[in-house]
């Protein structure tokens, strides 16, 4: 094998390892919920991002948010 072939194989392996690493990192921040519909045999797997649920809970826990606060949260991308 020539040096160029080894170099291409090594770079391909590194790109594949990087893709797998990012996939596993994304999966570690998610949970899978199984949703069953009543009366039917349909089973759906829904992937829910945990930190989104935590942010929603923080926003909902703040009582009586004013319009200005809601607009600022919306502009910051938190709502």
N, C-alpha and C positions, 0 to 999 in steps of 0.2 A: 504494500500500500504506500502511496506517495504521501508526502507531508500535507498536501492540499486536501486529500481525501480524509485524512485523519482530522484535520482542522474542521472540515465541514461536518463530519460526524459528531465531533465534540461540541460544536456550536448548536447543532440540532438537538443533542441530548440536553444541553443547558437550557435551551428554550422550552423544551418539553418539561423539564424539571421545574422551571419557573412557572409555567402554566399550572402544573399540578399543585405547586406550593400556594399560588394565589387562590385556586379552587378550594383547597383545604382550609386556608385562612378564612375565606368567606363562609364556609360551612361551619366553622367553629363559632361564628357569631350568629348563627341562625338555629332555630329549632323547627322541627317538623311536627305538625299537628295532623292527626288523621280525623277527617270529618266524615261521618256516616249520615246519609239521608234516611229518614224514617220510611219504612215500607219498601225500600228498594235496596238492591245489592250494590249500589254505587258507593265506592270508597274513593275519596279524594285525599291526596296528600298535599297539604298547604305549607309552604315554607314561610315562616314568620321571622322577621328580624327583631331580635330582643330589644335592642336599644331604642327602636322606634316606639315600642310599647312603653318603655320607661319614660321617654320624653312626653308621650301623650298623657301618661299618668301624672307627670309633674305639672303639665299645663292644666289638666282637669282639677288638680288639687288646689290650685289658686282660686280663692273665692271671688266672685263678682269682678271679673276683669273688665276694665273700661274699654271704650272703643279705641282710645289712643294706645293702650297697652296691647290690644289685639292687633292693631295695625302695625305696631313696632315688631311684634312677634312674627307677623306675616312677612314683613320686609326683611327680617333676619333669617327667614326660611325655617323657623321653628314651629310654625303653625300649619 
